[in-house]
């Protein structure tokens, strides 16, 4: 039942510093908007996915991507989104998920990102979300 999921497109500038999971302050306004829309659909579930570029080891990047997803979930929780609705997952530098295909050690900002997916629980939520 994932076909109704809504991927929140975060602007390409919404990235992390290499090796860092701290949310850049330029990211706050976007996340505040995301939190507001999530609060409008209290029945929806939220998946937060973290990604990294290929700098550093794959193990390190897997952990880092999880920390990035967690940082975003923590931020949304602080803005009033219920934690019970949120799941986080890190994909590290797994190639098929990289937005820009790069080799090892390449510092590519577009890959240092998170994606937020909203999974509506009811058809009503789906209709509301699509009419927005």
Rosetta constraint file for C-alpha pairs under 8 A:
AtomPair CA 2 CA 119 HARMONIC 6.92 0.50
AtomPair CA 4 CA 119 HARMONIC 6.75 0.50
AtomPair CA 4 CA 120 HARMONIC 6.87 0.50
AtomPair CA 4 CA 126 HARMONIC 6.64 0.50
AtomPair CA 5 CA 117 HARMONIC 6.50 0.50
AtomPair CA 5 CA 118 HARMONIC 5.54 0.50
AtomPair CA 5 CA 119 HARMONIC 4.46 0.50
AtomPair CA 5 CA 120 HARMONIC 6.42 0.50
AtomPair CA 6 CA 117 HARMONIC 5.60 0.50
AtomPair CA 6 CA 118 HARMONIC 5.02 0.50
AtomPair CA 6 CA 119 HARMONIC 6.42 0.50
AtomPair CA 6 CA 120 HARMONIC 7.97 0.50
AtomPair CA 7 CA 115 HARMONIC 7.28 0.50
AtomPair CA 7 CA 116 HARMONIC 6.01 0.50
AtomPair CA 7 CA 117 HARMONIC 4.39 0.50
AtomPair CA 7 CA 118 HARMONIC 6.27 0.50
AtomPair CA 8 CA 34 HARMONIC 7.85 0.50
AtomPair CA 8 CA 115 HARMONIC 6.78 0.50
AtomPair CA 8 CA 116 HARMONIC 5.28 0.50
AtomPair CA 8 CA 117 HARMONIC 5.80 0.50
AtomPair CA 8 CA 118 HARMONIC 7.28 0.50
AtomPair CA 9 CA 115 HARMONIC 7.18 0.50
AtomPair CA 9 CA 116 HARMONIC 7.59 0.50
AtomPair CA 10 CA 14 HARMONIC 6.47 0.50
AtomPair CA 10 CA 30 HARMONIC 7.41 0.50
AtomPair CA 10 CA 115 HARMONIC 7.01 0.50
AtomPair CA 10 CA 116 HARMONIC 7.99 0.50
AtomPair CA 12 CA 110 HARMONIC 6.42 0.50
AtomPair CA 13 CA 110 HARMONIC 7.74 0.50
AtomPair CA 14 CA 24 HARMONIC 7.92 0.50
AtomPair CA 14 CA 26 HARMONIC 7.60 0.50
AtomPair CA 14 CA 27 HARMONIC 5.73 0.50
AtomPair CA 14 CA 113 HARMONIC 6.66 0.50
AtomPair CA 15 CA 24 HARMONIC 7.62 0.50
AtomPair CA 15 CA 27 HARMONIC 8.00 0.50
AtomPair CA 15 CA 109 HARMONIC 6.31 0.50
AtomPair CA 15 CA 110 HARMONIC 6.71 0.50
AtomPair CA 15 CA 111 HARMONIC 7.79 0.50
AtomPair CA 15 CA 112 HARMONIC 5.26 0.50
AtomPair CA 15 CA 113 HARMONIC 4.80 0.50
AtomPair CA 15 CA 114 HARMONIC 7.60 0.50
AtomPair CA 16 CA 20 HARMONIC 6.21 0.50
AtomPair CA 16 CA 21 HARMONIC 6.47 0.50
AtomPair CA 16 CA 22 HARMONIC 6.98 0.50
AtomPair CA 16 CA 23 HARMONIC 6.59 0.50
AtomPair CA 16 CA 24 HARMONIC 6.61 0.50
AtomPair CA 16 CA 109 HARMONIC 7.41 0.50
AtomPair CA 16 CA 112 HARMONIC 5.47 0.50
AtomPair CA 16 CA 113 HARMONIC 6.41 0.50
AtomPair CA 17 CA 21 HARMONIC 7.58 0.50
AtomPair CA 17 CA 22 HARMONIC 7.97 0.50
AtomPair CA 17 CA 109 HARMONIC 7.76 0.50
AtomPair CA 17 CA 112 HARMONIC 7.44 0.50
AtomPair CA 18 CA 53 HARMONIC 7.68 0.50
AtomPair CA 18 CA 55 HARMONIC 7.60 0.50
AtomPair CA 18 CA 107 HARMONIC 7.20 0.50
AtomPair CA 18 CA 109 HARMONIC 7.81 0.50
AtomPair CA 18 CA 112 HARMONIC 7.29 0.50
AtomPair CA 19 CA 55 HARMONIC 7.95 0.50
AtomPair CA 19 CA 56 HARMONIC 7.93 0.50
AtomPair CA 19 CA 61 HARMONIC 7.96 0.50
AtomPair CA 19 CA 64 HARMONIC 7.08 0.50
AtomPair CA 20 CA 64 HARMONIC 7.32 0.50
AtomPair CA 20 CA 68 HARMONIC 7.92 0.50
AtomPair CA 21 CA 64 HARMONIC 6.55 0.50
AtomPair CA 21 CA 65 HARMONIC 7.72 0.50
AtomPair CA 21 CA 67 HARMONIC 5.85 0.50
AtomPair CA 21 CA 68 HARMONIC 4.66 0.50
AtomPair CA 21 CA 71 HARMONIC 6.73 0.50
AtomPair CA 22 CA 68 HARMONIC 7.23 0.50
AtomPair CA 22 CA 71 HARMONIC 6.87 0.50
AtomPair CA 23 CA 27 HARMONIC 6.65 0.50
AtomPair CA 23 CA 28 HARMONIC 7.83 0.50
AtomPair CA 23 CA 68 HARMONIC 7.96 0.50
AtomPair CA 23 CA 71 HARMONIC 7.00 0.50
AtomPair CA 23 CA 72 HARMONIC 7.35 0.50
AtomPair CA 24 CA 28 HARMONIC 7.38 0.50
AtomPair CA 27 CA 31 HARMONIC 6.39 0.50
AtomPair CA 28 CA 32 HARMONIC 5.98 0.50
AtomPair CA 29 CA 33 HARMONIC 6.38 0.50
AtomPair CA 30 CA 34 HARMONIC 6.35 0.50
AtomPair CA 31 CA 35 HARMONIC 6.06 0.50
AtomPair CA 31 CA 75 HARMONIC 7.78 0.50
AtomPair CA 31 CA 76 HARMONIC 7.02 0.50
AtomPair CA 32 CA 36 HARMONIC 6.26 0.50
AtomPair CA 32 CA 76 HARMONIC 7.56 0.50
AtomPair CA 32 CA 79 HARMONIC 7.13 0.50
AtomPair CA 33 CA 37 HARMONIC 6.35 0.50
AtomPair CA 34 CA 38 HARMONIC 6.13 0.50
AtomPair CA 34 CA 76 HARMONIC 7.97 0.50
AtomPair CA 35 CA 39 HARMONIC 6.21 0.50
AtomPair CA 35 CA 76 HARMONIC 5.64 0.50
AtomPair CA 35 CA 79 HARMONIC 6.28 0.50
AtomPair CA 35 CA 80 HARMONIC 7.27 0.50
AtomPair CA 35 CA 81 HARMONIC 6.35 0.50
AtomPair CA 36 CA 40 HARMONIC 6.61 0.50
AtomPair CA 37 CA 41 HARMONIC 6.90 0.50
AtomPair CA 38 CA 42 HARMONIC 6.65 0.50
AtomPair CA 38 CA 44 HARMONIC 7.58 0.50
AtomPair CA 38 CA 81 HARMONIC 6.82 0.50
AtomPair CA 38 CA 118 HARMONIC 7.92 0.50
AtomPair CA 39 CA 80 HARMONIC 7.48 0.50
AtomPair CA 39 CA 81 HARMONIC 6.25 0.50
AtomPair CA 41 CA 120 HARMONIC 7.68 0.50
AtomPair CA 41 CA 125 HARMONIC 6.49 0.50
AtomPair CA 43 CA 120 HARMONIC 6.69 0.50
AtomPair CA 43 CA 121 HARMONIC 5.76 0.50
AtomPair CA 43 CA 122 HARMONIC 7.32 0.50
AtomPair CA 43 CA 125 HARMONIC 7.52 0.50
AtomPair CA 44 CA 85 HARMONIC 7.17 0.50
AtomPair CA 44 CA 118 HARMONIC 6.36 0.50
AtomPair CA 44 CA 119 HARMONIC 5.38 0.50
AtomPair CA 44 CA 120 HARMONIC 4.20 0.50
AtomPair CA 44 CA 121 HARMONIC 5.13 0.50
AtomPair CA 44 CA 122 HARMONIC 7.81 0.50
AtomPair CA 44 CA 125 HARMONIC 7.37 0.50
AtomPair CA 45 CA 85 HARMONIC 4.82 0.50
AtomPair CA 45 CA 86 HARMONIC 6.11 0.50
AtomPair CA 45 CA 87 HARMONIC 8.00 0.50
AtomPair CA 45 CA 118 HARMONIC 5.79 0.50
AtomPair CA 45 CA 119 HARMONIC 4.95 0.50
AtomPair CA 45 CA 120 HARMONIC 6.32 0.50
AtomPair CA 45 CA 121 HARMONIC 7.07 0.50
AtomPair CA 46 CA 85 HARMONIC 5.82 0.50
AtomPair CA 46 CA 86 HARMONIC 4.66 0.50
AtomPair CA 46 CA 87 HARMONIC 6.26 0.50
AtomPair CA 46 CA 116 HARMONIC 6.91 0.50
AtomPair CA 46 CA 117 HARMONIC 5.67 0.50
AtomPair CA 46 CA 118 HARMONIC 4.67 0.50
AtomPair CA 46 CA 119 HARMONIC 6.08 0.50
AtomPair CA 47 CA 86 HARMONIC 5.77 0.50
AtomPair CA 47 CA 87 HARMONIC 4.87 0.50
AtomPair CA 47 CA 88 HARMONIC 5.75 0.50
AtomPair CA 47 CA 89 HARMONIC 7.53 0.50
AtomPair CA 47 CA 116 HARMONIC 5.75 0.50
AtomPair CA 47 CA 117 HARMONIC 4.98 0.50
AtomPair CA 47 CA 118 HARMONIC 6.43 0.50
AtomPair CA 47 CA 119 HARMONIC 7.68 0.50
AtomPair CA 48 CA 69 HARMONIC 5.45 0.50
AtomPair CA 48 CA 70 HARMONIC 7.74 0.50
AtomPair CA 48 CA 72 HARMONIC 7.43 0.50
AtomPair CA 48 CA 73 HARMONIC 6.80 0.50
AtomPair CA 48 CA 86 HARMONIC 7.24 0.50
AtomPair CA 48 CA 87 HARMONIC 6.18 0.50
AtomPair CA 48 CA 88 HARMONIC 4.68 0.50
AtomPair CA 48 CA 89 HARMONIC 6.28 0.50
AtomPair CA 48 CA 114 HARMONIC 6.78 0.50
AtomPair CA 48 CA 115 HARMONIC 5.82 0.50
AtomPair CA 48 CA 116 HARMONIC 4.60 0.50
AtomPair CA 48 CA 117 HARMONIC 6.36 0.50
AtomPair CA 49 CA 65 HARMONIC 7.75 0.50
AtomPair CA 49 CA 66 HARMONIC 7.67 0.50
AtomPair CA 49 CA 69 HARMONIC 5.42 0.50
AtomPair CA 49 CA 88 HARMONIC 5.86 0.50
AtomPair CA 49 CA 89 HARMONIC 4.90 0.50
AtomPair CA 49 CA 90 HARMONIC 5.59 0.50
AtomPair CA 49 CA 91 HARMONIC 7.07 0.50
AtomPair CA 49 CA 114 HARMONIC 5.33 0.50
AtomPair CA 49 CA 115 HARMONIC 5.06 0.50
AtomPair CA 49 CA 116 HARMONIC 6.32 0.50
AtomPair CA 50 CA 65 HARMONIC 4.41 0.50
AtomPair CA 50 CA 66 HARMONIC 5.79 0.50
AtomPair CA 50 CA 67 HARMONIC 7.61 0.50
AtomPair CA 50 CA 68 HARMONIC 5.47 0.50
AtomPair CA 50 CA 69 HARMONIC 4.57 0.50
AtomPair CA 50 CA 88 HARMONIC 7.77 0.50
AtomPair CA 50 CA 89 HARMONIC 6.30 0.50
AtomPair CA 50 CA 90 HARMONIC 4.61 0.50
AtomPair CA 50 CA 91 HARMONIC 6.07 0.50
AtomPair CA 50 CA 92 HARMONIC 7.06 0.50
AtomPair CA 50 CA 112 HARMONIC 7.88 0.50
AtomPair CA 50 CA 113 HARMONIC 6.13 0.50
AtomPair CA 50 CA 114 HARMONIC 4.39 0.50
AtomPair CA 50 CA 115 HARMONIC 6.59 0.50
AtomPair CA 51 CA 61 HARMONIC 7.94 0.50
AtomPair CA 51 CA 62 HARMONIC 8.00 0.50
AtomPair CA 51 CA 64 HARMONIC 7.99 0.50
AtomPair CA 51 CA 65 HARMONIC 4.80 0.50
AtomPair CA 51 CA 66 HARMONIC 7.95 0.50
AtomPair CA 51 CA 68 HARMONIC 7.64 0.50
AtomPair CA 51 CA 90 HARMONIC 6.23 0.50
AtomPair CA 51 CA 91 HARMONIC 5.44 0.50
AtomPair CA 51 CA 92 HARMONIC 4.99 0.50
AtomPair CA 51 CA 93 HARMONIC 6.31 0.50
AtomPair CA 51 CA 97 HARMONIC 7.76 0.50
AtomPair CA 51 CA 98 HARMONIC 7.53 0.50
AtomPair CA 51 CA 111 HARMONIC 6.15 0.50
AtomPair CA 51 CA 112 HARMONIC 5.54 0.50
AtomPair CA 51 CA 113 HARMONIC 5.37 0.50
AtomPair CA 51 CA 114 HARMONIC 5.98 0.50
AtomPair CA 52 CA 61 HARMONIC 6.04 0.50
AtomPair CA 52 CA 62 HARMONIC 7.88 0.50
AtomPair CA 52 CA 64 HARMONIC 7.25 0.50
AtomPair CA 52 CA 65 HARMONIC 5.80 0.50
AtomPair CA 52 CA 91 HARMONIC 7.79 0.50
AtomPair CA 52 CA 92 HARMONIC 5.26 0.50
AtomPair CA 52 CA 93 HARMONIC 5.22 0.50
AtomPair CA 52 CA 98 HARMONIC 7.90 0.50
AtomPair CA 52 CA 111 HARMONIC 5.30 0.50
AtomPair CA 52 CA 112 HARMONIC 4.33 0.50
AtomPair CA 52 CA 113 HARMONIC 6.64 0.50
AtomPair CA 53 CA 61 HARMONIC 7.79 0.50
AtomPair CA 53 CA 92 HARMONIC 7.76 0.50
AtomPair CA 53 CA 93 HARMONIC 5.73 0.50
AtomPair CA 53 CA 98 HARMONIC 7.48 0.50
AtomPair CA 53 CA 105 HARMONIC 7.87 0.50
AtomPair CA 53 CA 106 HARMONIC 6.81 0.50
AtomPair CA 53 CA 107 HARMONIC 5.95 0.50
AtomPair CA 53 CA 108 HARMONIC 5.57 0.50
AtomPair CA 53 CA 109 HARMONIC 7.03 0.50
AtomPair CA 53 CA 110 HARMONIC 7.90 0.50
AtomPair CA 53 CA 111 HARMONIC 4.91 0.50
AtomPair CA 53 CA 112 HARMONIC 5.53 0.50
AtomPair CA 54 CA 58 HARMONIC 7.58 0.50
AtomPair CA 54 CA 61 HARMONIC 7.64 0.50
AtomPair CA 54 CA 93 HARMONIC 5.61 0.50
AtomPair CA 54 CA 102 HARMONIC 7.08 0.50
AtomPair CA 54 CA 103 HARMONIC 6.70 0.50
AtomPair CA 54 CA 104 HARMONIC 5.02 0.50
AtomPair CA 54 CA 105 HARMONIC 5.01 0.50
AtomPair CA 54 CA 106 HARMONIC 5.49 0.50
AtomPair CA 54 CA 107 HARMONIC 6.65 0.50
AtomPair CA 54 CA 108 HARMONIC 7.72 0.50
AtomPair CA 55 CA 61 HARMONIC 7.97 0.50
AtomPair CA 55 CA 104 HARMONIC 6.29 0.50
AtomPair CA 55 CA 105 HARMONIC 3.85 0.50
AtomPair CA 55 CA 106 HARMONIC 5.58 0.50
AtomPair CA 55 CA 107 HARMONIC 5.87 0.50
AtomPair CA 56 CA 60 HARMONIC 6.49 0.50
AtomPair CA 56 CA 61 HARMONIC 6.63 0.50
AtomPair CA 56 CA 104 HARMONIC 7.98 0.50
AtomPair CA 56 CA 105 HARMONIC 6.34 0.50
AtomPair CA 57 CA 61 HARMONIC 6.18 0.50
AtomPair CA 58 CA 62 HARMONIC 6.07 0.50
AtomPair CA 58 CA 92 HARMONIC 6.79 0.50
AtomPair CA 58 CA 93 HARMONIC 6.49 0.50
AtomPair CA 59 CA 63 HARMONIC 6.45 0.50
AtomPair CA 59 CA 92 HARMONIC 7.88 0.50
AtomPair CA 60 CA 64 HARMONIC 6.06 0.50
AtomPair CA 61 CA 65 HARMONIC 5.89 0.50
AtomPair CA 61 CA 92 HARMONIC 4.73 0.50
AtomPair CA 61 CA 93 HARMONIC 6.23 0.50
AtomPair CA 62 CA 66 HARMONIC 6.42 0.50
AtomPair CA 62 CA 90 HARMONIC 6.05 0.50
AtomPair CA 62 CA 91 HARMONIC 6.07 0.50
AtomPair CA 62 CA 92 HARMONIC 3.88 0.50
AtomPair CA 62 CA 93 HARMONIC 6.98 0.50
AtomPair CA 63 CA 67 HARMONIC 6.25 0.50
AtomPair CA 63 CA 90 HARMONIC 7.18 0.50
AtomPair CA 63 CA 92 HARMONIC 7.15 0.50
AtomPair CA 64 CA 68 HARMONIC 6.18 0.50
AtomPair CA 64 CA 90 HARMONIC 7.67 0.50
AtomPair CA 64 CA 92 HARMONIC 7.00 0.50
AtomPair CA 65 CA 69 HARMONIC 6.29 0.50
AtomPair CA 65 CA 89 HARMONIC 7.73 0.50
AtomPair CA 65 CA 90 HARMONIC 4.55 0.50
AtomPair CA 65 CA 91 HARMONIC 6.19 0.50
AtomPair CA 65 CA 92 HARMONIC 5.04 0.50
AtomPair CA 66 CA 70 HARMONIC 6.09 0.50
AtomPair CA 66 CA 88 HARMONIC 7.01 0.50
AtomPair CA 66 CA 89 HARMONIC 5.71 0.50
AtomPair CA 66 CA 90 HARMONIC 4.04 0.50
AtomPair CA 66 CA 91 HARMONIC 7.44 0.50
AtomPair CA 66 CA 92 HARMONIC 7.63 0.50
AtomPair CA 67 CA 71 HARMONIC 5.98 0.50
AtomPair CA 67 CA 90 HARMONIC 7.67 0.50
AtomPair CA 68 CA 72 HARMONIC 6.36 0.50
AtomPair CA 68 CA 90 HARMONIC 7.82 0.50
AtomPair CA 68 CA 113 HARMONIC 7.90 0.50
AtomPair CA 68 CA 114 HARMONIC 6.98 0.50
AtomPair CA 69 CA 73 HARMONIC 6.23 0.50
AtomPair CA 69 CA 88 HARMONIC 5.56 0.50
AtomPair CA 69 CA 89 HARMONIC 6.41 0.50
AtomPair CA 69 CA 90 HARMONIC 6.55 0.50
AtomPair CA 69 CA 114 HARMONIC 6.24 0.50
AtomPair CA 70 CA 74 HARMONIC 5.98 0.50
AtomPair CA 70 CA 88 HARMONIC 6.12 0.50
AtomPair CA 71 CA 75 HARMONIC 6.20 0.50
AtomPair CA 72 CA 76 HARMONIC 6.22 0.50
AtomPair CA 72 CA 114 HARMONIC 7.88 0.50
AtomPair CA 73 CA 77 HARMONIC 6.05 0.50
AtomPair CA 73 CA 83 HARMONIC 7.68 0.50
AtomPair CA 73 CA 86 HARMONIC 6.90 0.50
AtomPair CA 73 CA 87 HARMONIC 8.00 0.50
AtomPair CA 73 CA 88 HARMONIC 7.22 0.50
AtomPair CA 74 CA 78 HARMONIC 6.17 0.50
AtomPair CA 75 CA 79 HARMONIC 6.44 0.50
AtomPair CA 76 CA 80 HARMONIC 6.56 0.50
AtomPair CA 76 CA 81 HARMONIC 5.56 0.50
AtomPair CA 77 CA 81 HARMONIC 4.61 0.50
AtomPair CA 77 CA 82 HARMONIC 5.93 0.50
AtomPair CA 77 CA 83 HARMONIC 5.91 0.50
AtomPair CA 81 CA 85 HARMONIC 7.69 0.50
AtomPair CA 82 CA 86 HARMONIC 7.22 0.50
AtomPair CA 91 CA 97 HARMONIC 7.42 0.50
AtomPair CA 93 CA 97 HARMONIC 7.41 0.50
AtomPair CA 93 CA 98 HARMONIC 6.65 0.50
AtomPair CA 94 CA 98 HARMONIC 6.66 0.50
AtomPair CA 95 CA 101 HARMONIC 6.93 0.50
AtomPair CA 98 CA 102 HARMONIC 8.00 0.50
AtomPair CA 98 CA 111 HARMONIC 5.61 0.50
AtomPair CA 99 CA 110 HARMONIC 6.42 0.50
AtomPair CA 99 CA 111 HARMONIC 5.67 0.50
AtomPair CA 100 CA 108 HARMONIC 7.25 0.50
AtomPair CA 100 CA 110 HARMONIC 6.73 0.50
AtomPair CA 100 CA 111 HARMONIC 6.48 0.50
AtomPair CA 102 CA 106 HARMONIC 6.05 0.50
AtomPair CA 102 CA 108 HARMONIC 7.56 0.50
AtomPair CA 108 CA 112 HARMONIC 7.11 0.50
AtomPair CA 109 CA 113 HARMONIC 7.76 0.50
AtomPair CA 120 CA 125 HARMONIC 5.58 0.50
AtomPair CA 120 CA 126 HARMONIC 5.74 0.50
AtomPair CA 121 CA 125 HARMONIC 6.76 0.50
AtomPair CA 121 CA 126 HARMONIC 7.83 0.50
AtomPair CA 122 CA 126 HARMONIC 6.55 0.50
AtomPair CA 123 CA 127 HARMONIC 6.24 0.50
AtomPair CA 124 CA 128 HARMONIC 6.21 0.50
AtomPair CA 125 CA 129 HARMONIC 6.01 0.50
AtomPair CA 126 CA 130 HARMONIC 6.14 0.50
AtomPair CA 127 CA 131 HARMONIC 6.19 0.50
AtomPair CA 128 CA 132 HARMONIC 6.45 0.50
